Amino acid sequence: MRKNSRASYLLLIIAVLIITSCSKFSKLQKTGTDQEKYDAAMAYYKKGDFYRSGLLFEELIPLLKGSTESELAQFYYAYTQYHQSQYNTSQFLFKKFFDTYARSDYAQEAFYMHAFSLYKDSSPYNLDQTSTFTAISAMQDFINTYPESPFREECTKYILELRSKLEKKAYERARLYHKISDFNPMSLKSAVISIENFRKDFPDSQYNEELAFLKVESQYNLASNSFIDKQKERFQDVLKFYQELIDKYPTGKYNRDAEKMFDESQKQIQVIAKLEEEKQKLKDAQPDPTTKPTKVTTPAIAEPKGQ
């Protein structure tokens, strides 16, 4: 019973403190002077109460234009949003601060926090990566603007991390085309194109060996499921892609499986060549229509007209 009474008493004290605090804050919002609100906003910020601090700074910013406090109010307001994980809002506010106070002592930090907020707001790799491209661009803009900045090394690290996310996204997309193809020619062609684009965008990727093999496999399945008039060219591409694989990875773990498709493609090319040869022989055996004798027709004799 005593424990329950003590717990209830503590909860009552906490509730009273919260109500008192809310009442005090509400009164400050309604009747406080600009200076009182500014001092309170800074005090709340230092205590880590970013919500109340943000509310006061947001209210004060339009009223402080032209004053010495205006610059700091906008700077700390951006930080209150960042600390509440409102990264899209904080990146906008930090960029606005930089554009407004480009010569400020806080300008470089604001520009960096603009880029860093975008980095924090970047989507997971399996979602749309527009935000990731935006974050990379912002980080690179910061490096270009402040090449000697102490934040440069961090920006470089974050760019590599963001590019790794794009790499993972592109890798999964290429594998997905291959996985869901179900021998559908359009999906198989998309897989080959996607893998080739990946290789160009990420030439040093750890995934390139696996994708080089999937490129051979996708092309082989495409050739095998094509109309006869397209098979020869597509099987020849299998040979080309196989050669690219073993040239780059001569002892690769996928080479044995790829070699089976290489051998089968060669056999199919030979079969197609024989069919083309037989077709040509049949064509050559047909008489040339241009050598046939011209058909002679006898003009009809007109009957005599009656008298």
Buried (B, 14 or more C-beta within 10 A) or exposed (E): EEEEEEEEEEEEEEEEEEEEEEEEBEEBBEEBEEEEBBBBBBEBBEEEBBEBBBBBBBBBBEEBEEBEBBBBBBBBBBBBBBBBEBBBBBBBBBBBBBEEBEEBEBBBBBBBBBBBBBBBBBBEBEEEBEBBBBBBBBBBBBBEEBEEBEBBEBBEEBBEBBBEBBBBBBBEBBBBBBEEBEEBBEBBBBBBBBBBEBBEEBEEBEBBBBBBBBBBBBBBBBBBBBEEEEBBEBBBBBBEBBEBBBEEBEEBEBBEEBBEBBEBBBEBBEEBEEEEEEEEEEEEEEEEEEEEEEEEEEEEEEEEEEE
